[in-house]
Amino acid sequence: MLLAPAPVSARPTALLRAGLVCAALAVLLLVLVAAEWGPLMAWDRAVAGTLHRHATADAGLTHVNRLLSDWVWDPWTMRAGLAVAVALLLRRGERLLALWVAATSAAGTAVQQGLKAAVGRERPHWPDPVASASYAAFPSGHALGVTVAFGLVVWLLALHGVRSGVRSAVLAAGVVSALGVGFTRLFLGVHWFSDVVGGWLVGVAVVALSAAAHRRLVLNRPR
């Protein structure tokens, strides 16, 4: 159960620094992808080829990965979870915070779609695909969505003073989910490795910068 808002443990400068570092790394990765930097492209193809061979050879494991990717860690599942959080905040009368969470989630989706349109990277193509996906490849929307959703939930728990054990458990679940969804997208052959890393970096940047802005503009505003 959420408690009354309490000061978050991370200082605004730490949140801002983390967001800016992840944003800078995401931009660097984007440049390398757009420039089709040889070592990165070779690594992407090697990872994709190895996992695709395993996917075509093990139908059962491929089915499990499709269930996890299409249902458990699907972007719409993440958005539904955040919608529940927003509804709970509204019920508690925390309308500004509810709006902030919804706006952050929407911003993550907007950045994701904007980057996809700007980069226009093609997804892996296989003569024997085990799954399909639409839109451009970079960054991975699944990886970004899971990162933003769990990041916002951990931030909300910290903001409301929920005990550290609960926050640590949710954070651990978020890390496992982010790594897990990244693996499923690679295993199903619908993303390159750099797409997944890009999704993680952009997701962390969005949440960290949003949390830093909330701390500066809302929590620290003159009463």
ABEGO torsion letter per residue (X at the ends): XBBBBBBBABBAAAAAAAAAAAAAAAAAAAAAAAAGBAAAAAAAAAAAAAAAAAAAABAAAAAAAAAAAAAAABAAAAAAAAAAAAAAAAAAGBAAAAAAAAAAAAAAAAAAAAAAAAAGBBBBBBABBABBBBEBAOBBAAAAAAAAAAAAAAAAAAAAGBBAAAAAAAAAAAAAAAAAAAAAAAAAGABBAAAAAAAAAAAAAAAAAAAAAAAAAAAABBX
